[in-house]
Amino acid sequence: MTNTAPTTLPPGPRWPRSVQAAAMLRNAPGFLAGCRRRYGAVFTIRVAGIGTMVYLTDPADVKKVFAGNPSVFHAGEANTMLSGILGESSLLVVDDDVHRDRRRLMLAPFHRDAVARQAELMSEIAAANIAGWPVGKRFAVAPKMAEITLEVILRTVIGATDPARLAALRNVMPRLLDVGPWETLAIAKPDLLNRRLWRRLRRRLAEADELLYAEIADRRADPDVAARTDVLAMLVRAADEDTSTPASTMTDRELRDQLMTLLAAGHDTTATGLSWALERLTRHPAILDKAVDAAHASAAGDPAGDEYLDALAKETLRIRPVVFDVGRILTEPIELAGYRLPAGIMVAPTIGLIHSSAAVYPDPDRFDPDRMLGASLGPTTWLPFGGGNRRCLGATFAMAEMRLVLREILRRVQLTTTTAADERTRLRHVTIVPSGGAVIHVRSITDVASAAQPAAQPGGCPVAEHSTAPTGAPAPR
């Protein structure tokens, strides 16, 4: 590898930082794709309010980042702007030993067996929501997906059962997490929350905190906590049972931060992935027919049905990645992609550009779930959940949820296909969403028997990596 001067960065646009920030806000995928065409597999952009970022689109370079020393590649530091809402002990914003110990403590609730125990409840939540969908008219399905995935988080992760508290959480969490650029300023700089202009956001945060602390108190006091399957109960048990490190003991504040992270980084990303899946299916009649058959097969216990629904979810997350990139702040100079990069900059493995590379995926613009059947997906060529020691902790959870929700939709709902143009991508917060909200038309809804198979294979993501796009708070990807 050729060494260059320490201050030499890969080529990139020479526009002012404010102009590059505007280009990212307007159409980050298009802007970054244009940079790759002009400057090659590695390029530099400079964005006002974020800093200098070196984008990586070669899987070999991405592998060096994901396999690199976590003390050199700081993901938590890259996510610091989220601490205003997630909290300073959130898994997304800590690094080094603290991150390692906290992640180890949180593994158990997202193990495959633990996720499998939530499958029936996920299916029931989806079925109840689907029963109320409008029939005979076009509507944006993205809000319905958000309702389903939020309910899944509230009941499987937090374990809320009190009707009044559940209703309050359903009310406050979407309003808290659906933030615009103005609220983003206060999330990035929490001191602003003390000012009158951000009083509404401060009030919503306080309301959410009161509800989450009430759930934490209930779980700590529950004599039957050992029998509960919700993630909060498992975290409380794990912290009580594991005293091997200081990080093993979670205070109420630390538990609150992890719950807020799961809420913020979990429900909207999975909802977006589901929305894109339906947007893609309604434009591909043959694939829709196969998916409907797979849904019925899955409900009947046929593993082939699960395999096809998993392939559908994987291909959706490839061709329409919910989060376009992930970031690492360098704590010391490194050699990467033929350059000696200085400390303090961000390197950004670019999920969307790798997923759309013809060198990695032949005919990458073709939506083809069959390409995922039996495929051996490399961690640097299919990476919707990020990678390395920061790979999404909830990948198994998210993938199972996508499969189960898609199964309930496809076996209960008759969808009309369309010849309308593909919905354009739009950057909302840090997620890439369908510009029209994934408009669908339902011909009929069938009331079928409930079914829930064990969750298999590992989206959206309950603990996703944060995108480097300068758009503000997490969506929840």
N, C-alpha and C positions, 0 to 999 in steps of 0.2 A: 504494500500500500504506500502510495506516495504521500509524504508529509508536506504540508504547505505552511505558510506563516501562521502563527497562532491566531492572528486577527482575521485571517482570510475565511470567508464563508462561501457556501455555494452561491451560484448566481440567482438572481430573482428580480422582481419588478423594482424599478427605481422611483416609483410613485411616492408621494408623501405618505407618512404613516396614517394620516387621517383618511386619505383616499383608499388605501388598502383596507383599512377597517370598514369603510363603507362598502367596498366590493365584497368583503366577507359577509357582512350583514345582509346584503342584497341577494347574493347567490354564491355561497361558499363553495358548493360542489363544482359549479361552473367555473368559478375563478381559479380554484385549485387545479381542475382538469386543464385549463388553459395554461397555467404555469408549468404543468408537467409536459405538455406538448412543446412549449417554447424552450424550457430550460433543462429538461431531462428528468431522470429518476429522483434527483435530490435537488431541492431549491429552497431559497430563503424568502420569507416574507416578514415584513415589519409592520406591526399593527398597533395603532395608538391605544393605550390603556392595557395592552397585553404584553408587548415587547417583541423580541426577535425570535422567530420560530423557523427551524429547519425541518422541512417536510420530507419524509422518507416513503418511497413507493416501491422499493426493491425488497422482496421478502428476506434476502440475505442480510440487508442492513437492519431490518426490523428484528430479525432474530438476535442480532448483537445487542439491541436495546432490551428486548424481553429477557434475554439470558444474562444480561449484565448485572453488575453489583448494584443492588437496590440502594446502597448508600451513595452511589454516584448518580443514579437515575431516580430522581425524586418525583414521584407522581403526586404525593400529598401536597408538596409545595406548589405544584402546578395547579392544584385545586383550592388553594388557600382562599380564593375569593368566595367560596361556597360556605365558609365557616360561619358567616353571619346568620344563616338559616339552619345549617346542619349541626353546628356546634363544633367547638375546637377539638373534641375527642372523637369526632366522626371517623369511621374507617377510611373515608375518602380523603381526609385532609391530614392524616398522620403518616409518618415515615419511619424507616429504620426499625429498631427493636420494638417500639410501641406498636407499629403496624403489624409486625410479625406475631406478637403475642395476642393482640386483639383479634386478628384474623383467625388464629388457631382456636381461640375461644368461641368464635362464631361459626366454625365449620359444621358442627353437629346438626344444627337446625336445617342445614341445606344439603345434608347427605341424602342420597337417593332414597333410602328407606324412610327417612323423615318426610321427604316430599311425597312419597307414595301414600302416606297416611292422610295427606290433604286432598288427594285426588277427588274423592266423592264430594267433598264440600265445594271444590272448584267447579265441578260439573253442575251441582245444584244451583250455585250462584249464577252461572251462565244461563241455565235453562230458565230460571225465574225471570231474568232480564229479557231474554229472547221472546218470551210469551207476550210481552208488552210492545213489541215492535210494530210500527205501522205497516199495514198491508195495502198494496195497490198504489203506492206513491213513492217517488224518489225521496231519499233522505240521506243525510251524512251519517255514516255509521260510527265515525270516530268518537263522538260523545258517548255512544252506547258502549263502545269498547272501554272507554275510560271509566264508566260506571262499574263495569264488570271487574276490571282489574283493581280498582280502588277497593271494592267490596272484598275481593280476595285478600288484599293486603290487610285490611282492617280485621278480618275474621281469622285468617290463618297465621298472619305474622304477629299482629297485636293481640289477637284473641278476644277482641271486644264482644261482649254478649249483652251488656246492659242496653235495653232499647233506647233510652234517652241519650246515653253517651254515644252509642252508635250513630244516632241521628245527628248529634252535634258534630261528630267527626266527619260524617258524610258532607255536612254543610261547610265546615271551616277549611278542611284540607284542600279541596279544589281551589278555593279562593286564595288560600295562602300560597299554593304552589304555582298558580297561573299568574306569574309576575311578568311585567313588561320592563323595558329599559329603565324607567324611572325607579321602580322598586329595586332593580338590580344594583343601582348605585348604593343603596343602603345595605344590601346583602354583602356587597364587596367591602363596604366601609360601615360596619355596625354602629359606629358613633353617631351616624346620621339618624338612626332610629329615635334618638332623643329629640329630634327636631319636629316641629309641628307638621311639616310637609309629608312626613312619613308616619304620622300618627295611626293611620288606618292599618298599615302593615304591622306596626308594633302591637296594635290591639289583636290582630289575627294571630300573631306569634304567641302572644300571652294566652289567648284562648286555646290554641293548640297545645301549648305546654301544660296548661291546667288539666286538659283531658288526658294527655299522655302520662303525666305524673299520677293521676288517679288510677290509670290502668296498672302502672308499676306498683303502686301501693297495694292494690288488690292482689296482684300476683305474689308479692312478698308475703302477704298475710294469708294466702290461700293454703289451708292444710292439705289440700289435694293437688298441690302444684306438681307433684311427681307424676301424676296421671295425665296432665295436660299435654296437648301436642302443639300448641301455638309456639311460635318462635320466641316470644317474650318469656314464656314460662321456661323454655329450654335454656335461654340465656341466664335467667335468674338461677336455675339449678346448676348450670355449668360454672358460674361465678362462685357459687357456694361450695362446690365440690373440688374445684381446682385452685389451689393456693400456691402453685409452683412459681409464679411470678407476681410482682406487684400489679401488673395489668390484668391479672385474673380476677381481681375483686373490682366489680363494677359498681360505682356509685349510682344513685338515682339519675344524676346529671349525665353520666356516661351512657346509661341505658336509654335515656331520652334521646341522646344524640344518635345512637344506633337506630332507634325506631324512626326518627325523623329521616335518617339517611335511607332506610328501607322504603319509607313512604315516598320520599322525593325521587329516589333513583329507581324505584321499582314499578310503580303502576303506570306511569305515562309512557315509558319506553316500551313496555309489553303491549300496551294499548295501541301504540303506533305501529308496532310490528304486525299485530292482528289486522289493523286497518289496511295496511299495505297488502296483506295477503288477500283480503277480500277485493281490494281494488284490482289486483293482478288477476284473480280468478274470474271476475266478471268480464274480463277482456280476453279470456282464453277458454272458450267453451269446452274443448276436448279435455283440458286439464281440470276444469270444474267438474265434469262428469266423473273423471277418475277420482277426484277428491271426495265427491259424494259417496261413491262406492266404498272408498277407503274408510269414511266415517262410519258407515253402517257395519263394515267388517270389524272395525275397531270396537264398536259397541257390542258386537257379538263375541268378542274375545279373540279375534284373529290377529296375530302379531303383524301380519303383512299390512293390515290397515294402519296400525301404529307407525310402521316403517314409512309408509307413503306420507302420512300426515307430518311426520318428523322431517321428511325430505322436502315437503312443501314449505314448512317453516324455515328450514335451512336455506332453501333457494330464495325465499322472500327476503331473508336477512342478508343474503349475498347481494341481490340485485337492487334492493332498497335498504341499505344499512341505516339503522335508526340513528346511530351516532357515527359521524364521518371520520373522526380521528381521535387519538388519545395523546396526552402529552407527558413529558418527563423533563424536569428542570435539571440541568447538569450542575453537580456540585464541584466538579473539577474538570480540567480540559481532557478531552478524549479524542482518539483517532476513529473516524467513522466515515464511510462512503468516500474515502480518498481525501478527507479534510481533517485538519486538527481543529476541532470545535472548542471554543472557549467556555469556561464555566459561566453559569448565569443565564445561558440561553435555553430555550425549550426545543427538544427534538420531538417530532410528532409523527409516529407511524400512522399512515393515512389509509384507514380501513376502506373507504369508498373507492380510492384509486386502485388499490390492490384487487378488490373484488371486481372491478370493471376492466382489468387487464386481460387482453387477448392472449398474452403469454402464459397466464395462469388458468384462465377459463376460456376455452374456444367459444367463439361467437358469444361474447359476454353480455350482449344486450338481449339475448334470447332468454325468456323466462321458461325454465325447463327443470321442474323438480326431479325428473328422472336422472339428471346428472348427479344428484345427491344420493341416489339409492346405492348402498354398498360402497360409497366413496370413502377413501381415507383422507380426511380433511386435515391438512397441516396447520399447526398453530400460528403460522405466519402467512398463510394463504386464505384461510377462512377465520376471521377474527372479529366477529361482531361483538364479542364479549371482552375485547382487549386481550392482554396476554401477560405472560410472566407471573411474577408474584402478585400482580395487581389484576389478574384475570377475574372477571366478575364472579364473586362468591356465590351469587344466586343463579348461575347459568342453568343448572339442572332444574331449578324451580321455574325459571322463565320458560325454558323449552317445554317442560311438562305442561305449564299453563297454556302456552300457545296451542299445543296439540289438543288438550282437553276442550278448550273453548272452541277451536275450529271444528272439532268433532260434533259438539252440541249444536253449533250453528248449521253445519252442513247436513246433519240428519234431521233437523227440525224445520229448516227454512228452504223454500224453493226460490232461488235467486234468478233474476232475469239477466242474461248477458247483454253486453252493449258493444256497439262499434264506435263509441265516443273516443276521442283522443285520450291518451294516458293523462292522468292527473299529474301536474307538474310538482316537483319537489319544492318545499318551502321550509326555510329554517325558522324554527320556533324554539326560543331558548337555546338548547344545545341539541335538539332533535330535528331530524329531517322528516317532515310530515307531508301527507298528501295535501295539495293546495286547496282542494275542495272538501276536505274532510272525509274522503273515500265515499262518494255517493253511490248508493246501491238502490235496487228496486226489488221488493219482496212480493212474489206472486201469492204465496200462501205460507202459513205456519202450521206444522203438524205437531200435535201433542203426542210424544212418544215416551216409552218407559225410560226412566233414568238409568244410566249405566256409568260406571266408573271403573276403569281398569287401572292397575298400578302404574304409577309414573315411571317411564323408562328414560333412556338417554338424556343427557343434558341438552326473539326475543326481545326486547326490553330486558331489564335486569334489575333485581332488587338491590344489588350493590354494584352498579356499573362503574366503569371508569368515566371520568369527566372529559368531554370533548374540549379541544382547545379553542373552538369557535367562540369569538368574543360576543356572546349573546346573553350571558347572564346566568340565571339560576338553573339548577338541574330540572329536568322534566320529571324525570323521571323519568332514564335509559340507563 
